[in-house]
């Protein structure tokens, strides 16, 4: 009888201690998940034509809309606020002319590794683009604002264009 009671006590001890471990692991996962915050997406309104946009290791731009004044120079600074290298998580910013097929451009960019993912046969549809940068780097471009209207912008690193895109608006 003592052996049966001892056996049951050992089983209960094992079962309850495993349950506590699972609870602790679940709590750790919940805490870790809470700590990962998505970047805040801002809406930029025209104040000047000097724009700073950030890209991160989660394949996100912090701006989905860039608004500038027409008839003036535009200066865009791209900052890669992540830590991953250019080869693993490179970012650039490419502004396309109206009517450009975003998917066609993105697919051709995927195959253009030798030219930093800027397809040679589609350079004529690009208004402006930055160089490709990695974590902790930044780059700046200056160009004349095109005519008033909405234009697509994107990151041309492989597969990024599906998420890292937005509208470049000239007022």
N, C-alpha and C positions, 0 to 999 in steps of 0.2 A: 504494500500500500504506500509506503514511504517513497518507493521508487516511482510510482505513478504520479504522486504529488510533485516530486522533484522534477520529473520529466515534463509535466504540464507547466510548472513554474519556468523552466528553461525555455520552453516554446513561447510562452507569453512574453518573456523577457526579449527574445529574439524578434518576435512580431512587433512589439511596441517600439523597440529601438530602431527597427527598419522603418517603421512609420514615421518616427520623428526625423530620421535622416531625410526621407522624402519630403517632409514638410519644410525642412531647412533648405534643401536643394531648390524646391519650388519658390521659396521666399527669396533666395539668392537670384534666381532667374528673373523673378518679377522686379527686384530692385535693379538689376542690371538693365532690364528692358526700359525701366523708367528713366534711367540715366541717359539713354540714347535719345536725343531730341532731334527732330527734323529741323533743318534750317528754316528760318522765317522768310517767306517769300514776300518781297516788298513790291509796291507799285511806284515806280519812279515818275514824277511829274516834271514838266519842263521848268527848270530854274536856271540852268546853264548847260552848255554843251560839253561839260567835263564830267564824264561818267566813270564810276568805279563799279565793276561787277566781279563777284567772287564765284569760283567753282570749288567743289570739295571732293573728298574721297567717296562720297555717296552718289556721285554722278548728278549733282544738282547745281544749278546757277541760283544765286540768291535773288536775282531779278528775272521776272518773266516778261516784263514790258519795260522798254527804254524809250523815253520820249525826249526829243531834242527839237530845237528851233531850226527851221530851214534857213538857207541862205548864209550859213555860218560854218566855221570849222567845227568839227566834232573831235573830241579827244576821249578815247575809251581806254581805261586801264583794266586789264584782267589780272586778278590775283587768284592764285591757286592756294587756298587756305588749308588744303589737306597735307598729308605727309608722303603719299605714295609718289614714286618716280614717274617721270614722263613716259617711260616705256610701259609701265603698268596702268597708269591712270592719268594720262596726259590730257590737257584741255587747251582748246583754243576758242576763239570766237570768230565766226564767219557770218557776214551779213550778205544775204542773197538778193538779187534783183527781183522785182515783182514778176510773178508768173513762173518762177523756177519751181520745179517739182522737187520738194524736200526729200522724198523717199529716193528718187533717182539720184540726187546729189549725194545723199548719205550712203547709198549702196556703192556708188563709184568711189567715194572717199574711203570706204573700208579697204579697198584694194590699192590705195595710193600711198602705201607706206614710204616709198622712196622720196616722195615729195611732201612729207609730213601730213599726209591725209588730205591734201588739196589736189583734187583730180585735174590733171593738166588739160584735159579736153573740156573742162567746165569752168576754166578761169574767167571766161567772158560773162558768166552769170554772177560773179562775186563783186560786190561793191567794195568791201574791205575785209581784211582778216588779220588776226594776230598770229604770232608764231605759236607753236605748240610748247607748253610749259609743264613742269612737274611740281610736286608739292613744295610749298614755301617760295615759289618763284612768282614773278609778275612781269607783265609786258604791256606796252602802251602803243596804240596806233593813233594817227591823226589823219583826217580826210575831210573833204568838203561834203556837207550834208546833201544827199540826193533830193530830188523833187519831193514835195509833200506827199505823204501816203504811208501805208504800212508795208513793212518788209519783214521777212523771216530772218531770225538769227539762230545759230546752232553751234554746237561743238562737233567737229568732224572726226574726232577719234573714233575708232571702230565701235559701232553700236550705241554711241552716246547720243546721237541725234534724235533718237526716239524719245529721250527724256530731257536732255539738255537743249532746250529750244525756247524761243519766245518771239515777241514782236518788237521790232525797231520802228518807232513811229516818228515821222517828221511832220511837225506842225507848220 
